[in-house]
Amino acid sequence: MPSECLFCRIVAGELPASQVYSDDAVVAIRDISPQAPTHILLLSRKHIASVNDIEVEDQAVVGKMAAVAAKLAGQEGIADDGYRLVVNVGRNGGQSVDHLHVHMLGGRRMTWPPG
C-alpha cells in the first residue's frame, strides 16, 4: 500500500469515510463532493493505480466492483430508474486519485455526452 495514496488510507481505516459496504475485495464510500443525489465510490482494497494497471489476477475484483454497485443501487433505490458507473483513467480522463475506483451516480437523469 503506497502510504501517500488517499484511497489506500481510507481502505485501511486510517482516514474517515462514510462507508456503505466492505468485504475482502471492495470498499464503498459516499463521495465527499457528490455530483448526483447518490454518489458512491467503489474502491478496490488492493492498490491498482488505474484500469491501465489491471493484471490478469485483478480481473475478479473488477467484476466484484460491478456486482457490488448493482447491489448498492438496489439498496439506494436507484436500480429501477437507472444509474451510471464511471471509471476515469489518467489525467485527461478525469482521474484525480491514482487508485482504481468506480463512481456510481444516480438519483437524477444523466446527460450525454458526460463532459
C-alpha positions in Angstrom: 0.0 0.0 0.0 1.5 3.3 -1.0 1.5 5.4 2.1 0.6 8.6 0.1 -2.4 7.0 -1.6 -5.6 8.6 -0.2 -7.8 5.7 -1.1 -5.4 3.1 0.4 -5.5 5.1 3.6 -9.3 5.1 3.6 -9.5 1.3 2.8 -7.0 0.7 5.7 -9.3 2.8 8.1 -6.6 5.4 8.6 -8.8 8.2 7.3 -12.5 8.7 8.0 -15.1 8.0 5.3 -18.8 7.3 5.1 -18.6 3.6 4.4 -21.7 1.9 2.9 -20.1 -1.5 2.1 -17.0 -3.5 2.8 -15.7 -7.0 2.0 -12.4 -8.7 1.3 -12.0 -7.1 -2.1 -14.1 -3.9 -2.2 -14.9 -0.9 0.0 -17.7 1.5 -1.0 -17.9 5.0 0.4 -20.1 8.1 -0.2 -18.3 10.7 -2.2 -17.4 13.8 -0.2 -18.2 16.0 -3.2 -21.3 14.3 -4.7 -22.2 15.0 -8.3 -25.6 13.4 -8.0 -28.1 12.7 -5.2 -26.4 9.2 -4.9 -22.7 9.3 -5.5 -20.8 6.3 -4.2 -17.2 5.4 -4.8 -16.3 1.7 -5.1 -12.6 1.2 -4.2 -10.5 -1.9 -4.7 -8.8 -3.0 -1.5 -5.7 -3.8 -3.5 -3.8 -0.8 -4.7 -4.2 -0.8 -8.5 -3.3 2.6 -9.9 -5.8 2.6 -12.8 -7.5 0.4 -15.4 -4.2 0.5 -17.3 -2.6 -1.4 -14.5 -5.1 -4.2 -14.1 -3.3 -7.6 -14.3 -5.0 -11.0 -15.0 -5.2 -11.7 -11.3 -7.1 -8.5 -10.8 -9.9 -9.2 -13.2 -12.1 -10.8 -10.5 -12.1 -7.6 -8.4 -13.3 -5.5 -11.3 -16.3 -7.9 -11.8 -16.9 -7.7 -8.0 -17.0 -3.9 -8.1 -19.7 -4.1 -10.7 -21.7 -6.6 -8.7 -21.4 -4.6 -5.6 -22.5 -1.5 -7.5 -25.7 -3.3 -8.6 -26.4 -4.5 -5.1 -25.9 -0.9 -3.7 -28.1 0.6 -6.5 -30.9 -1.7 -5.2 -30.3 -0.7 -1.6 -30.2 3.0 -2.6 -33.4 2.8 -4.6 -31.9 3.8 -7.9 -31.7 0.4 -9.7 -35.0 0.6 -11.4 -34.7 4.2 -12.7 -31.1 3.7 -13.7 -27.6 4.9 -12.7 -24.2 5.5 -14.2 -20.9 3.7 -13.5 -17.8 5.8 -14.3 -14.2 4.8 -14.3 -11.8 7.6 -15.1 -8.4 6.8 -16.4 -5.5 9.2 -16.4 -5.5 13.0 -16.1 -7.3 13.6 -19.4 -9.9 11.0 -18.4 -10.5 12.9 -15.2 -8.7 10.5 -12.7 -7.7 12.6 -9.7 -6.6 9.7 -7.4 -4.3 7.0 -8.7 -6.2 4.1 -7.2 -8.8 2.0 -9.1 -12.3 3.2 -8.2 -15.7 3.3 -9.8 -18.1 6.2 -9.4 -21.8 5.1 -9.0 -24.1 8.1 -9.8 -27.8 8.1 -9.6 -31.0 9.7 -8.3 -31.2 12.1 -11.3 -31.3 11.9 -15.1 -27.8 11.7 -16.6 -26.9 13.6 -19.7 -24.8 12.7 -22.7 -22.1 13.5 -23.5 -20.9 13.5 -19.9 -18.3 16.2 -20.2 
